Amino acid sequence: MKLLTEREHDCLYWAAQGKTSWEIGCILGISERTVNFHIANTCDKLDVRTRQAAITAAMGRALLSPHRQASATTARNHPPARAHGRPARQSPQPPAIRSPSP
């Protein structure tokens, strides 16, 4: 049986806490797509199809404990992810007022 990587464990742990992929990404400082990638890898390793089935299988095999905290270093070492990798929006500047030419 393949063990879960630290990142796979962290993603599955937060999913078990009811967090969405977007929320997990913000917590771990990774993109939503990367969270889904890690959870899909976890599903493959546990031979299940859904996120909920992966949580149940991992808990049944003692790979995921409901009381075990996700790695504290993962959240501390990475800045929060931006939603969908987009830069923050900036307010548009009004056009400069030009005086008429004489």
C-alpha positions as a printed NumPy array, in Angstrom:
array([[  0.   ,   0.   ,   0.   ],
       [  1.318,   3.433,  -0.932],
       [  1.531,   6.017,   1.803],
       [  0.226,   9.52 ,   1.349],
       [  2.638,  12.376,   0.848],
       [  2.562,  15.197,   3.374],
       [  0.73 ,  17.454,   0.907],
       [ -1.817,  14.762,   0.036],
       [ -2.434,  14.203,   3.74 ],
       [ -2.857,  17.932,   4.388],
       [ -5.318,  18.35 ,   1.508],
       [ -7.331,  15.322,   2.613],
       [ -7.245,  16.435,   6.256],
       [ -8.756,  19.814,   5.418],
       [-11.279,  18.191,   3.086],
       [-12.319,  15.997,   6.015],
       [-12.853,  19.197,   8.003],
       [-15.385,  20.301,   5.372],
       [-13.181,  22.771,   3.517],
       [-13.597,  23.309,  -0.22 ],
       [-10.657,  23.019,  -2.61 ],
       [-10.489,  26.801,  -2.824],
       [-10.401,  27.134,   0.98 ],
       [ -7.751,  24.422,   1.281],
       [ -5.681,  26.238,  -1.323],
       [ -5.862,  29.44 ,   0.71 ],
       [ -4.896,  27.602,   3.896],
       [ -1.928,  25.796,   2.322],
       [ -0.842,  28.555,  -0.039],
       [ -1.442,  26.546,  -3.217],
       [ -3.944,  26.824,  -6.052],
       [ -7.353,  25.194,  -6.089],
       [ -6.24 ,  23.124,  -9.059],
       [ -3.223,  21.827,  -7.135],
       [ -5.478,  20.814,  -4.242],
       [ -7.67 ,  18.856,  -6.662],
       [ -4.527,  17.24 ,  -8.126],
       [ -3.388,  16.032,  -4.688],
       [ -6.843,  14.76 ,  -3.771],
       [ -7.096,  12.921,  -7.12 ],
       [ -3.706,  11.285,  -6.394],
       [ -5.011,  10.272,  -2.986],
       [ -8.103,   8.739,  -4.596],
       [ -5.884,   6.756,  -6.973],
       [ -3.694,   5.48 ,  -4.136],
       [ -6.726,   4.428,  -2.092],
       [ -8.531,   2.985,  -5.126],
       [-11.655,   5.118,  -4.676],
       [-13.463,   7.618,  -6.89 ],
       [-14.64 ,  10.465,  -4.681],
       [-13.197,  12.816,  -2.118],
       [-15.561,  11.522,   0.579],
       [-14.645,   7.92 ,  -0.193],
       [-10.945,   8.853,   0.076],
       [-11.546,  10.415,   3.498],
       [-13.413,   7.315,   4.688],
       [-10.796,   4.915,   3.283],
       [ -7.899,   6.902,   4.753],
       [ -9.523,   6.979,   8.179],
       [-10.298,   3.259,   7.966],
       [ -6.642,   2.504,   7.176],
       [ -5.392,   4.852,   9.923],
       [ -3.764,   7.136,   7.335],
       [ -5.902,  10.066,   8.423],
       [ -6.934,  10.697,  11.982],
       [ -9.757,  13.112,  12.764],
       [ -7.708,  14.536,  15.65 ],
       [ -4.366,  14.822,  13.869],
       [ -3.526,  18.335,  12.778],
       [ -2.305,  19.058,   9.287],
       [  1.334,  20.011,   9.064],
       [  1.79 ,  23.435,  10.619],
       [  4.856,  24.136,   8.508],
       [  2.95 ,  23.942,   5.235],
       [  0.673,  26.841,   6.089],
       [  3.468,  28.94 ,   7.61 ],
       [  6.01 ,  28.585,   4.822],
       [  3.758,  29.653,   1.974],
       [  1.944,  32.942,   1.434],
       [ -1.808,  32.718,   0.838],
       [ -2.769,  31.863,  -2.718],
       [ -4.627,  34.35 ,  -4.854],
       [ -7.973,  33.217,  -6.17 ],
       [ -7.363,  31.536,  -9.53 ],
       [ -3.895,  33.083,  -9.814],
       [ -5.271,  36.468, -10.81 ],
       [ -3.55 ,  39.619,  -9.606],
       [ -5.468,  41.848,  -7.221],
       [ -7.822,  44.302,  -8.903],
       [ -6.892,  47.938,  -8.814],
       [ -9.296,  50.821,  -9.013],
       [ -9.136,  52.59 , -12.359],
       [ -7.75 ,  56.105, -12.235],
       [ -9.941,  58.859, -13.626],
       [ -8.595,  60.514, -16.767],
       [ -6.539,  63.634, -16.24 ],
       [ -8.427,  66.87 , -16.858],
       [ -6.814,  68.888, -19.572],
       [ -7.371,  72.586, -19.992],
       [ -8.301,  73.732, -23.499],
       [ -5.488,  75.087, -25.64 ],
       [ -5.698,  78.84 , -26.463]])
